[in-house]
Amino acid sequence: MPTSMLPDVAGLLHLTNTHGDSAAISLYGAQLLSWTTADGREHLYCTPHSTVGAGAAIRGGVPVCFPQFSGRGALPKHGLVRNLVWHIDGDVLSGADQDVACARLSLYDTAATRALWPHGFALQLQVELGAGWLSVALNVTNTGDAAFDFTAALHTYLATPDVRNAGVEQLGNARFIDTTVGNDESRHNGAALRIADETDNVYLSPPAALALHQDGKPFLQLEQQGFADSVIWNPGPAKAAQLGDMPTQDWTRMLCIEAAQIEHPVRLSPQATWRGLQRLTRAR
């Protein structure tokens, strides 16, 4: 995605590697906003409505949800950290001499976060950019003196030429909850998941490797570690018209396939660290 098309936010960190791949990360929310492979294909969706105000989240890229997923709890939706400024942690490895480019961003609890969630924590987001692949890893460390529970997700917005001609493969017979109709648990039928309207499915302990096909052909491979669950979300035309921060027609241009920890919150002991990772690989 050209820099001129990225949201107007301060502190964009750019990564490139020797293969011609590139990525852009905002320090605002530690949010990956763009991943372009050497063939020029942009793999992440980001809204063209680029106004970002204080306290607002950016719709697109890879938002970080912590310590709460969505509205499943008493905290603000998706938690506390997607609209805070993170800091570069260590050296940034980027440029034509880098086989794998890498950057790390970090965030620590503050008086403001503790007023809403009374725990000490340290977060580190590590982004690695290889030849046709990208990985995003979230490390959570409990810096306090008591255990805490959390849920989390990498809320990945994938760019699709037309989501109506896409399919999510390899879901098998995973348990899932279709939150558009209620909270009853069902089992996937093993077929590719097609998107024709609003979709908000929480898959509970699905296979760790999923595939996105477009027009009947492999498009993207997704793998995750640490995260036990996956969420597949698209607003559909009616909800997209209500969102206000993306063009209504853009529901056909995106699909969220999120690595998540939802069903069983992580119980993290003092000084312990948990790690969750999502890796995206371009289909060849």
GILINQUI-V126839 format. One record per pair of residues at least 4 apart in sequence whose C-alpha atoms are under 8 Angstrom apart, sorted by sequence separation. I is the first residue (numbers start at 0). J is the second residue. D is the distance in whole Angstrom. If there is no record, write none. Layout:
I,J,D / I,J,D
This chain:
0,4,6 / 1,5,7 / 15,19,7 / 16,20,6 / 25,29,5 / 26,30,7 / 35,39,6 / 36,40,6 / 51,55,6 / 58,62,8 / 64,68,6 / 67,71,7 / 68,72,8 / 70,74,7 / 74,78,6 / 75,79,7 / 77,81,8 / 79,83,8 / 93,97,6 / 108,112,6 / 109,113,6 / 110,114,6 / 111,115,7 / 112,116,6 / 113,117,4 / 128,132,6 / 129,133,6 / 161,165,7 / 162,166,8 / 177,181,6 / 178,182,6 / 194,198,7 / 212,216,5 / 213,217,6 / 234,238,5 / 235,239,6 / 236,240,6 / 237,241,7 / 238,242,6 / 239,243,8 / 245,249,7 / 246,250,8 / 248,252,8 / 249,253,7 / 250,254,8 / 260,264,7 / 267,271,6 / 0,5,7 / 15,20,6 / 16,21,7 / 24,29,6 / 25,30,5 / 35,40,5 / 36,41,7 / 51,56,7 / 57,62,8 / 64,69,8 / 67,72,7 / 70,75,7 / 71,76,8 / 74,79,8 / 92,97,7 / 108,113,7 / 112,117,7 / 113,118,6 / 128,133,5 / 141,146,7 / 176,181,8 / 177,182,7 / 212,217,4 / 213,218,6 / 234,239,5 / 260,265,8 / 267,272,7 / 15,21,4 / 24,30,6 / 25,31,6 / 35,41,4 / 36,42,8 / 51,57,7 / 70,76,5 / 93,99,8 / 94,100,7 / 113,119,7 / 127,133,6 / 128,134,7 / 141,147,8 / 159,165,8 / 176,182,6 / 177,183,7 / 211,217,6 / 212,218,5 / 239,245,7 / 240,246,7 / 267,273,7 / 14,21,5 / 15,22,7 / 24,31,4 / 25,32,7 / 34,41,6 / 35,42,6 / 67,74,7 / 69,76,5 / 70,77,7 / 92,99,8 / 93,100,5 / 126,133,7 / 127,134,5 / 176,183,6 / 177,184,8 / 210,217,7 / 211,218,6 / 212,219,7 / 239,246,7 / 240,247,5 / 13,21,7 / 14,22,5 / 23,31,6 / 24,32,6 / 33,41,7 / 34,42,6 / 68,76,7 / 69,77,4 / 92,100,5 / 93,101,7 / 126,134,6 / 127,135,7 / 176,184,5 / 177,185,8 / 210,218,8 / 211,219,5 / 239,247,5 / 13,22,6 / 14,23,6 / 22,31,7 / 23,32,6 / 24,33,7 / 33,42,7 / 34,43,6 / 67,76,7 / 68,77,5 / 69,78,7 / 91,100,8 / 92,101,5 / 125,134,8 / 126,135,5 / 175,184,6 / 176,185,6 / 210,219,6 / 211,220,6 / 239,248,8 / 13,23,5 / 22,32,7 / 23,33,5 / 33,43,6 / 67,77,5 / 68,78,7 / 91,101,6 / 92,102,6 / 108,118,8 / 125,135,6 / 126,136,7 / 174,184,7 / 175,185,5 / 210,220,5 / 211,221,8 / 237,247,8 / 239,249,8 / 12,23,6 / 13,24,6 / 22,33,5 / 23,34,7 / 32,43,7 / 33,44,8 / 66,77,7 / 67,78,5 / 91,102,5 / 108,119,6 / 124,135,7 / 125,136,5 / 174,185,6 / 175,186,6 / 209,220,6 / 210,221,6 / 236,247,6 / 239,250,6 / 11,23,6 / 12,24,5 / 21,33,8 / 22,34,4 / 32,44,8 / 33,45,8 / 46,58,6 / 65,77,6 / 66,78,5 / 67,79,8 / 90,102,7 / 91,103,7 / 107,119,8 / 108,120,6 / 124,136,6 / 125,137,7 / 174,186,4 / 175,187,7 / 208,220,7 / 209,221,5 / 236,248,7 / 11,24,6 / 12,25,6 / 21,34,6 / 22,35,6 / 32,45,7 / 45,58,6 / 46,59,6 / 64,77,5 / 65,78,5 / 66,79,7 / 89,102,8 / 90,103,8 / 107,120,6 / 108,121,7 / 124,137,5 / 173,186,6 / 174,187,6 / 208,221,6 / 209,222,6 / 11,25,5 / 12,26,7 / 20,34,8 / 21,35,5 / 45,59,4 / 64,78,6 / 65,79,6 / 88,102,8 / 89,103,7 / 107,121,5 / 123,137,6 / 124,138,6 / 172,186,6 / 173,187,5 / 208,222,4 / 236,250,6 / 10,25,6 / 11,26,6 / 20,35,6 / 21,36,6 / 44,59,5 / 45,60,6 / 64,79,8 / 65,80,6 / 87,102,8 / 88,103,5 / 106,121,6 / 107,122,6 / 122,137,7 / 123,138,5 / 172,187,5 / 207,222,6 / 208,223,7 / 235,250,6 / 9,25,7 / 10,26,5 / 20,36,4 / 21,37,8 / 43,59,7 / 44,60,6 / 64,80,7 / 65,81,8 / 87,103,6 / 88,104,5 / 105,121,7 / 106,122,5 / 122,138,6 / 123,139,7 / 171,187,7 / 172,188,6 / 207,223,5 / 234,250,6 / 235,251,8 / 8,25,7 / 9,26,7 / 10,27,7 / 19,36,7 / 20,37,5 / 43,60,5 / 63,80,7 / 64,81,7 / 87,104,4 / 88,105,6 / 105,122,5 / 106,123,7 / 122,139,5 / 170,187,7 / 171,188,7 / 172,189,5 / 207,224,7 / 233,250,7 / 9,27,7 / 19,37,5 / 63,81,6 / 86,104,5 / 87,105,6 / 105,123,4 / 121,139,6 / 122,140,6 / 171,189,4 / 179,197,8 / 258,276,8 / 8,27,7 / 18,37,7 / 62,81,6 / 85,104,6 / 86,105,5 / 104,123,6 / 105,124,6 / 120,139,7 / 121,140,5 / 170,189,6 / 171,190,7 / 179,198,7 / 258,277,6 / 85,105,6 / 86,106,7 / 103,123,7 / 104,124,5 / 120,140,6 / 121,141,7 / 169,189,7 / 170,190,8 / 179,199,6 / 207,227,8 / 233,253,7 / 85,106,5 / 103,124,6 / 104,125,7 / 120,141,5 / 121,142,7 / 170,191,7 / 177,198,8 / 178,199,6 / 179,200,8 / 233,254,6 / 84,106,8 / 103,125,4 / 119,141,6 / 120,142,5 / 168,190,7 / 169,191,7 / 177,199,6 / 178,200,6 / 205,227,7 / 232,254,6 / 233,255,6 / 102,125,6 / 103,126,6 / 118,141,8 / 119,142,5 / 120,143,7 / 168,191,5 / 177,200,5 / 178,201,7 / 204,227,5 / 205,228,6 / 231,254,7 / 232,255,5 / 101,125,7 / 102,126,5 / 119,143,5 / 167,191,5 / 168,192,7 / 176,200,6 / 177,201,7 / 203,227,7 / 204,228,5 / 205,229,7 / 231,255,6 / 232,256,7 / 56,81,6 / 101,126,6 / 102,127,7 / 118,143,6 / 166,191,5 / 167,192,5 / 175,200,6 / 176,201,5 / 203,228,5 / 204,229,7 / 230,255,7 / 231,256,5 / 56,82,5 / 101,127,4 / 166,192,5 / 167,193,7 / 175,201,5 / 176,202,7 / 202,228,6 / 203,229,7 / 230,256,6 / 231,257,6 / 5,32,7 / 32,59,7 / 33,60,6 / 55,82,6 / 100,127,6 / 101,128,6 / 166,193,5 / 175,202,4 / 176,203,8 / 201,228,7 / 202,229,5 / 229,256,7 / 230,257,5 / 5,33,8 / 28,56,8 / 32,60,4 / 54,82,6 / 99,127,6 / 100,128,5 / 165,193,6 / 166,194,7 / 174,202,6 / 175,203,6 / 201,229,6 / 202,230,6 / 229,257,5 / 230,258,7 / 31,60,5 / 32,61,7 / 53,82,8 / 54,83,8 / 99,128,5 / 100,129,7 / 118,147,7 / 164,193,8 / 165,194,7 / 173,202,7 / 174,203,5 / 201,230,5 / 202,231,8 / 229,258,5 / 230,259,7 / 30,60,7 / 31,61,5 / 99,129,5 / 163,193,7 / 164,194,8 / 173,203,7 / 174,204,7 / 200,230,6 / 201,231,7 / 228,258,6 / 229,259,5 / 30,61,5 / 31,62,7 / 98,129,7 / 99,130,7 / 163,194,5 / 173,204,7 / 174,205,7 / 199,230,7 / 200,231,5 / 227,258,8 / 228,259,5 / 229,260,8 / 30,62,5 / 98,130,8 / 162,194,6 / 163,195,6 / 173,205,5 / 199,231,6 / 200,232,7 / 226,258,6 / 227,259,6 / 228,260,5 / 0,33,6 / 29,62,8 / 30,63,7 / 79,112,7 / 162,195,8 / 173,206,8 / 198,231,7 / 199,232,4 / 226,259,5 / 227,260,6 / 228,261,6 / 0,34,7 / 28,62,7 / 29,63,7 / 171,205,8 / 198,232,5 / 199,233,7 / 226,260,5 / 227,261,8 / 228,262,7 / 0,35,7 / 28,63,7 / 170,205,6 / 171,206,7 / 197,232,8 / 198,233,5 / 199,234,8 / 223,258,6 / 170,206,6 / 197,233,6 / 198,234,6 / 169,206,7 / 196,233,8 / 197,234,5 / 198,235,7 / 196,234,7 / 197,235,4 / 6,45,8 / 169,208,7 / 170,209,7 / 194,233,8 / 196,235,4 / 197,236,7 / 5,45,7 / 6,46,8 / 169,209,5 / 195,235,7 / 196,236,7 / 197,237,8 / 0,41,6 / 6,47,7 / 74,115,7 / 168,209,6 / 169,210,6 / 197,238,7 / 5,47,7 / 6,48,7 / 7,49,6 / 74,116,8 / 167,209,7 / 168,210,5 / 4,47,7 / 6,49,4 / 7,50,6 / 8,51,7 / 167,210,6 / 168,211,6 / 5,49,7 / 6,50,7 / 7,51,7 / 167,211,5 / 168,212,7 / 6,51,7 / 166,211,6 / 167,212,6 / 165,211,7 / 166,212,5 / 165,212,5 / 166,213,7 / 165,213,4 / 225,273,8 / 164,213,6 / 165,214,6 / 166,215,8 / 225,274,6 / 226,275,5 / 164,214,5 / 165,215,7 / 225,275,4 / 226,276,7 / 6,57,8 / 30,81,7 / 162,213,8 / 164,215,8 / 224,275,6 / 225,276,6 / 28,80,6 / 29,81,7 / 161,213,8 / 223,275,7 / 224,276,5 / 28,81,4 / 160,213,8 / 223,276,5 / 224,277,7 / 27,81,7 / 28,82,5 / 159,213,8 / 223,277,4 / 27,82,6 / 28,83,5 / 29,84,7 / 222,277,6 / 223,278,6 / 27,83,6 / 28,84,6 / 29,85,6 / 221,277,7 / 222,278,5 / 27,84,4 / 28,85,6 / 221,278,6 / 222,279,7 / 26,84,6 / 27,85,6 / 221,279,5 / 26,85,5 / 203,262,7 / 220,279,6 / 221,280,7 / 26,86,7 / 219,279,7 / 220,280,5 / 26,87,8 / 219,280,6 / 220,281,6 / 219,281,5 / 220,282,7 / 218,281,6 / 219,282,5 / 218,282,5 / 217,282,6 / 218,283,8 / 217,283,8 / 77,151,8 / 152,226,8 / 29,104,7 / 19,95,8 / 16,93,6 / 17,94,7 / 18,95,8 / 14,92,8 / 15,93,5 / 16,94,5 / 17,95,4 / 26,104,8 / 14,93,5 / 15,94,5 / 16,95,5 / 17,96,6 / 13,93,8 / 14,94,7 / 15,95,7 / 16,96,7 / 17,97,5 / 18,98,7 / 16,97,5 / 17,98,5 / 15,97,8 / 16,98,6 / 17,99,8 / 67,149,6 / 68,150,6 / 16,99,6 / 66,149,5 / 67,150,5 / 68,151,5 / 16,100,6 / 65,149,7 / 66,150,5 / 67,151,6 / 68,152,7 / 15,100,6 / 65,150,6 / 66,151,6 / 14,100,6 / 65,151,5 / 14,101,7 / 64,151,5 / 65,152,7 / 14,102,8 / 63,151,8 / 64,152,5 / 162,250,8 / 163,251,7 / 63,152,6 / 64,153,6 / 162,251,5 / 63,153,5 / 64,154,7 / 161,251,5 / 162,252,6 / 62,153,6 / 63,154,6 / 160,251,8 / 161,252,5 / 162,253,6 / 61,153,6 / 62,154,5 / 159,251,7 / 160,252,6 / 161,253,8 / 162,254,7 / 61,154,5 / 62,155,7 / 159,252,5 / 36,130,8 / 37,131,7 / 60,154,8 / 61,155,4 / 158,252,6 / 159,253,5 / 29,124,7 / 36,131,6 / 60,155,6 / 61,156,6 / 158,253,5 / 159,254,7 / 36,132,8 / 59,155,7 / 60,156,5 / 157,253,5 / 158,254,7 / 59,156,5 / 60,157,7 / 156,253,6 / 157,254,5 / 156,254,6 / 157,255,6 / 34,133,8 / 156,255,4 / 157,256,7 / 155,255,5 / 156,256,7 / 154,255,7 / 155,256,6 / 156,257,8 / 154,256,7 / 155,257,5 / 154,257,5 / 155,258,8 / 153,257,6 / 154,258,7 / 152,257,7 / 153,258,5 / 154,259,8 / 22,128,7 / 152,258,6 / 153,259,6 / 21,128,7 / 152,259,4 / 20,128,7 / 151,259,6 / 152,260,6 / 20,129,7 / 150,259,8 / 151,260,5 / 20,130,7 / 150,260,5 / 151,261,7 / 18,129,8 / 19,130,8 / 20,131,7 / 45,156,7 / 150,261,6 / 16,128,7 / 18,130,6 / 43,155,8 / 44,156,5 / 15,128,8 / 16,129,7 / 43,156,6 / 44,157,5 / 150,263,8 / 14,128,8 / 16,130,8 / 43,157,4 / 44,158,4 / 150,264,5 / 42,157,6 / 43,158,5 / 44,159,8 / 149,264,5 / 150,265,6 / 42,158,5 / 148,264,6 / 149,265,5 / 41,158,7 / 42,159,8 / 148,265,5 / 149,266,7 / 148,266,5 / 147,266,6 / 148,267,6 / 146,266,7 / 147,267,6 / 146,267,5 / 147,268,7 / 146,268,4 / 145,268,7 / 146,269,5 / 145,269,6 / 153,277,8 / 144,269,5 / 141,267,7 / 143,269,6 / 144,270,8 / 140,267,8 / 141,268,7 / 142,269,6 / 143,270,7 / 141,269,5 / 142,270,5 / 141,270,5 / 140,270,6 / 141,271,6 / 140,271,6 / 141,272,7 / 140,272,4 / 139,272,5 / 140,273,7 / 138,272,7 / 139,273,5 / 138,273,6 / 139,274,6 / 138,274,4 / 137,274,6 / 138,275,7 / 136,274,7 / 137,275,5 / 136,275,6 / 137,276,6 / 136,276,4 / 135,276,6 / 136,277,6 / 134,276,7 / 135,277,5 / 134,277,6 / 135,278,6 / 134,278,4 / 133,278,6 / 134,279,6 / 132,278,7 / 133,279,5 / 132,279,6 / 133,280,7 / 132,280,4 / 131,280,6 / 132,281,6 / 131,281,5 / 58,244,7 / 58,245,8 / 68,261,7 / 48,244,6 / 48,245,6 / 46,244,7 / 47,245,7 / 48,246,8 / 46,245,5 / 47,246,8 / 46,246,8 / 44,252,7 / 44,253,6 / 36,281,8
